[in-house]
Amino acid sequence: MDISVVIPSYNTEDTISATLQHLSTQITPATTEIIVVDCSEHDLVKNIVQQYPLARYQHRSQRFNPGEGRNIGAQLAQGELLVFIDSDVQLAKDSLHNAWVHMQQGHAIFGGALELNTETCSDYASYLEHYFFNHESQARRPACERTNLSSALMCFKRSVFLDAGGFKDIPRMQDTELTERLKMQGHTLHFFPDVLAYQTQDSAFSKVLRKIYIVGQNVYYIRYQPDISHAKKFVFCCLLPLISGIKTLRIIGRHLRYQSWPNKLRTLVISPLLILGGIYWMAGFYNALITEKGISKSR
């Protein structure tokens, strides 16, 4: 077995059928397997997965965080290459083949391009969520080394993933925690735009802002708290508005650089929303600095 596609699932009956359909048209049963690890309280996802003979269904009665679902799938996988995708991500044609080629060329950890699936979502909340969280993963961006990868589309040589210990059992930002750990272990991460997928973003506007707020909290605990001093905390408190502004401008700048012309114009239109997102991110970071309550349990 060459490739194992692992999909964590919780109440994903609205999106997983399209995800599996896109996968089924581009895999060879002798070389590729699909593993859906599900913790739904009903059989809707199971019934959908069973319509696809190439997919294996694994159920857990207790709800897990997505990272734990990926870990379970990795343990069950037989492929040399693990391709983690979310249940709302549709891989473009040839993406699995291209991922296999990149691993054969010696790349053990890499991500691909994530574009918004405008056939299923195109409101302001969708663009805010997609533009804020996937500003480093545009299809027009050239292949490069990366410091962070999205678990919505992340590829590993299976032995490397297992040796690294997999994802930590935290609700949000498991990918950031893992990539930070991988960098500390001396691994190099890459981005390849020819591993392309389209993602459905259908969260309500208030929920998107809540996600951004939680990311602001968690990035402090994952990236900065382990070696923070009182002096560094004071500097963060003073400079955080500037840091947030730079982050937001970087998000806008990357989309203006790498998106198509219609989407460049759309970036300008939603820039006020991205600025609002930056404010929520900063508020979450301030909350973490002041309260030190630890990684948020919210999803």
N, C-alpha and C positions, 0 to 999 in steps of 0.2 A: 504494500500500500504506500502510495506516494504522499497524498494530501488528505488531511482530515479537516473538514470545515466544522467548527464548533459554534453553536448558537445558544446562548442562555435565553431562557424564556420565562415570563410571568404574565399571564393574561394577554398574550400576544396574538390572539385569534384574528384581530383586524389587519395585521400586517404580514404574518409569517407565511401565508400561502403564496403571496407574490414573491417573497424572498426565496422560498423553496422552488418556485416555478422557474425563476431566473437561474438558480443553481442547476436545476435538473437538465437544462438545455445545453450546459457546457461541461458536464463532467462525464468521465468514463468510469463505469462501475469497477473495473479491475484496478484502477489507480486512485480513485477518489471516494471518500465516504463523507456523509453528513451526519452529525450528531447533534440532536436537539435535547438540551437538558432543561427540563420544565418543572416549575413548582406551582403551577396554577391549582386552584381549588376545584376545578371542574375538568371535564374531558374534552372541551372544545378544541384545545390545541392538539391533544392526542389524536383526535379524530381527523384533523387536518393533516398532521404529519404522516399518519398511516395511509394517506392517499398517495404518498410519494415513496415507492418501493426502495429508493436509494437512500432514504433517511432512516436513521435509528433514533428511537424515542426513549429517553430516560426520564423517569419521574422521581421527584423527591417531595415528600409530603410537607416538609417544613420549608417555608419561604426562605430563600437565600438571596444574598446580594449578587449582582451579576458576575463579579470576579470569582466567587465561589462556584457558580455554575460553569464558568470557563475552566476552572481547575478540575472539576469533576469530568468534564468532557475531555480534557487533556489526558487524564489518567486512563480513560476508556479508549482513547484514540490509538489507531494502529499506523497512522501515516507518519512519515518523516518530517513533513511540514505541517504545522498547525496554522490554520487561517481562522482567526476569531472575527466574527461579524455579529452585529446586533440583529435582532429579529425584524427591524424596520429598514435594513440595508439590502439593496439589490445590486449584486455584482454585475458589472458590464461584461460583455462578451470578451473572451480571451484573458480576463483578469487572473483566473486561476493558473492558466498556462504561463502568463508573465511572472506571477509570483514564484512558480516552480523554477523558472529560468533564473530568477534573481538568487534564489537559494542555492542553486547549482553553481552559480558564479561566486559563492562564498559569503553571501550576506545572510547572517543568522537571525537578525532582528530588523524588521522594517515595516513601514506602514504604506498606505496608498492614498489616493486622492478621494475625497468625499465631497460630492456636490449635492445640492438640495434637489430632491425629487419634486419638481414643480408640477408634475402630473397629479400628485396627491395632496400637495400643500403649497400655498403661495400667499398667505396672509402676512401681516407685519410681524406677528409673533414667530412664525416659521423662519422668516429671514433674520430676525434678531437672534434667535437661538442658533441657527446655522452659522451666521456670519461671526457671532461672538466666539463660538466654540471650535469652529473649523477654519479659522483664518490662516492656518498654516498648511492646509491640505487641498489647495485648488488644483484642478486638473491641468491648468496652464503653467503651474510652477515647475521648474526643472528638477530633475533628480538631485538630491543633496543629502548631506548628513543632517540629522535632526537631534534635538535635545529632549523632545517629548513626542509621544505618539498617542493617537486616539485608539482606545480599545474597541470602538465601533468598527474598525478595520485595522487589525494588527496581525502580523505574520511572524512566526517563530520557527526556527529549527526546534523540533520537539525536545531533543535532549538538552538544549540550552535553556528552554523554558522550565523544564522540570528541575534542572540543576539550580536554577535561580530561586526556586521555591514558589513560583507562581504568583498569583495575585493575593494581596492581603484582603481579609474579610472586612472591608469598610464599604459603606453605602455608595459613596460618590468619590470620584478621582482615584479609583484603583489604578488607572493607567499612569497617572502622574507619579504616584508612590512607587509603582513598579519600575518606571523608566528612571526615576531618580536613583533607585537601588541598583539598577543595571549599570548606570554610568559609574557609580561608585565601585562596582565590581570590575570596571575596565572595559565594558562592552561598548561598541559603536552602533548607533542607530541610524537608519537610512529612510529616505522617502523616495518612492517611485510612482510617478503619476500614471504609468500604464497599468497599475493595479487600481482600477477605477470602480467606484460604487456610487449609488445614488441613495440618499437617506431621506426618509419621511420624518419631518419635524412637525408634530401636531399638538404640542402642549399649549395650554391657554397662556395668554400674555402674563398673567400674574404668576403662573407657575414657572415660566421662563425666568422672570426676575428673581424668583425664589431660588432657582438653580444657580444663577449667577452669584447671589448672595452667599450660598453655601460654598461655592467654589472659592470665593474670597476668604471665607473662614478656613477651609481645609488646606488651601495652599500655604497658609502660614504654618500650620502644624506639620505639614509634610516637608516643606522645603526650608523653613527658617527656624522653627522653635528648637530643634535639637541642640543647636549651639548658640542660642540667642543670649545676649547679656543685657543688663539694664541700659547700658549706653546705646546698644543697637535698637532696643525697643523705643527709646526716646527719639532716635534718628528716624525710625519708621513713622512714629507718630507725627513728626514734623514734615516728613517728605512724602507721606502717602498720597496726598492730593496730586503732587507732581508725578509720582509713579503711576497712579491711576490714569492721569491724563496722557502720559507717554504710552501706556498700554493701549488705551483707546485709539490714539492716533496711529499706532502700529497696526492695529486691526483694520482701521479704515484704509491705511496706506497699502497694506498687502492686497486688499480687495481691489483697490484702484489699479494696482500694478498687474495683478494676475487674472482678473475676471474679464469676460467679454464686455464689449461696449455697452450693451443694454444693462448688464449687471454693474458696470462702473457707475452708470447713472442711478441705478437703484441704490447703490452704496451711499451716494450723496443724499438721496431722499431719506434713507433710514439712519443717517449719521446722528440725528438727535436721539434716536432710540439707542444707538450704540453708546453714546455719551451717557445716557441714563443707565445703561448696563454697567458702564465703568463706575458710576456712582454707587450702584448696588454692590459691585465687587469690592469697592473701597470700604463700604459700610460693613460688609462681612469680615474683611480683614481687620478693621478697627475692633469689631466685636471680639475677635479671637485675641488680639493684642491685649485687650482690657480684661476679659473674663478668664482666659486660659482654661476654658471648659473642656477642651479636647475636640477631636474630629467629630463633626456633626453626624448624628445617627439618622438624619433625614435623607430621603432620597430625592 
